[in-house]
């Protein structure tokens, strides 16, 4: 999995490319943990290029969200493809995590 990280107006934008599954969840968790530990806890994750998320991927995102919230930040999501959105709806994470339609909306929500 390729993970692009950029800064925009005090918000850290994380853009993964590829499936977020058992094989890539640890990499995602490490990346997000490192960002939060460096004080970059206002996170927006653009999932436009993620076609599939399994329970390991969801676990990595929830762990990062909790860690970010514990230090006054948050993990906000945008660009969910239909299949990925349905997984978030089935697990009811869509009610717990901030989900926005696009990157601009997610960054502006800070």
C-alpha positions as CSV (number, residue, x, y, z in Angstrom):
1,X,0.0,0.0,0.0
2,X,1.2,3.4,-0.9
3,X,0.4,6.2,1.6
4,X,0.8,9.8,0.7
5,X,0.9,12.3,3.6
6,X,0.7,16.1,3.1
7,X,-0.1,19.2,5.2
8,X,-2.8,21.7,4.4
9,X,-3.6,24.6,6.8
10,X,-2.7,22.7,10.0
11,X,-4.5,19.6,8.9
12,X,-2.6,16.4,7.9
13,X,-4.0,14.8,4.8
14,X,-3.5,11.0,4.5
15,X,-4.2,9.4,1.1
16,X,-3.8,5.6,0.9
17,X,-3.9,3.8,-2.4
18,X,-4.9,0.1,-2.4
19,X,-6.9,-2.2,-0.2
20,X,-6.9,-1.6,3.6
21,X,-6.9,-5.2,4.8
22,X,-5.0,-7.6,7.0
23,X,-1.9,-7.2,4.8
24,X,-1.8,-3.4,5.0
25,X,-3.5,-2.5,8.3
26,X,-0.3,-2.6,10.4
27,X,1.4,-0.2,8.0
28,X,-1.6,2.2,8.2
29,X,-1.7,1.9,12.0
30,X,2.1,2.7,12.2
31,X,1.8,5.7,9.8
32,X,-1.1,7.2,11.7
33,X,0.4,6.5,15.1
34,X,3.7,8.2,14.1
35,X,1.8,11.3,12.8
36,X,-0.2,11.6,16.1
37,X,2.9,11.2,18.2
38,X,4.6,14.0,16.2
39,X,1.6,16.3,17.1
40,X,-0.3,15.9,13.9
41,X,-3.6,14.8,15.4
42,X,-5.9,16.8,13.0
43,X,-6.2,14.1,10.4
44,X,-8.2,13.8,7.2
45,X,-8.0,10.4,5.4
46,X,-9.1,10.5,1.8
47,X,-10.2,6.9,0.9
48,X,-11.0,7.7,-2.8
49,X,-8.4,5.1,-4.0
50,X,-9.4,2.4,-1.4
51,X,-11.8,-0.1,-2.9
52,X,-11.9,-2.6,0.1
53,X,-11.6,-2.4,3.8
54,X,-11.7,-5.4,6.1
55,X,-12.0,-5.7,9.9
56,X,-8.2,-5.3,10.3
57,X,-8.4,-2.0,8.4
58,X,-11.4,-0.8,10.4
59,X,-9.5,-1.7,13.6
60,X,-6.5,0.4,12.5
61,X,-8.7,3.4,11.7
62,X,-10.7,3.2,15.0
63,X,-7.4,2.9,17.0
64,X,-6.0,6.0,15.3
65,X,-9.3,7.9,15.8
66,X,-9.3,7.1,19.5
67,X,-5.6,8.0,19.9
68,X,-6.1,11.3,18.0
69,X,-9.2,12.2,20.0
70,X,-7.2,11.5,23.3
71,X,-4.8,14.3,22.4
72,X,-7.4,16.8,21.2
73,X,-7.5,15.9,17.5
74,X,-9.6,13.5,15.4
75,X,-9.5,11.3,12.3
76,X,-12.0,12.4,9.6
77,X,-12.8,10.4,6.5
78,X,-13.8,11.4,3.0
79,X,-14.1,9.9,-0.5
80,X,-15.6,6.6,0.5
81,X,-16.4,4.4,-2.4
82,X,-19.8,2.7,-2.4
83,X,-18.5,-0.7,-1.1
84,X,-16.4,0.9,1.6
85,X,-19.2,3.2,2.7
86,X,-21.5,0.1,3.0
87,X,-18.9,-1.6,5.3
88,X,-18.9,1.6,7.5
89,X,-22.7,1.6,7.5
90,X,-23.0,-2.2,8.4
91,X,-20.6,-1.8,11.3
92,X,-22.3,1.5,12.3
93,X,-18.9,3.2,12.3
94,X,-20.4,5.8,10.1
95,X,-22.2,7.1,13.2
96,X,-19.0,7.2,15.3
97,X,-16.5,8.6,12.7
98,X,-16.8,11.9,10.9
99,X,-17.4,11.1,7.2
100,X,-17.4,13.8,4.6
101,X,-18.2,13.7,0.9
102,X,-15.0,15.2,-0.3
103,X,-11.5,16.4,0.8
104,X,-12.4,20.1,0.8
105,X,-15.4,19.5,3.0
106,X,-13.4,17.4,5.4
107,X,-10.5,19.9,5.7
108,X,-13.0,22.8,6.1
109,X,-14.7,20.9,9.0
110,X,-11.7,21.7,11.2
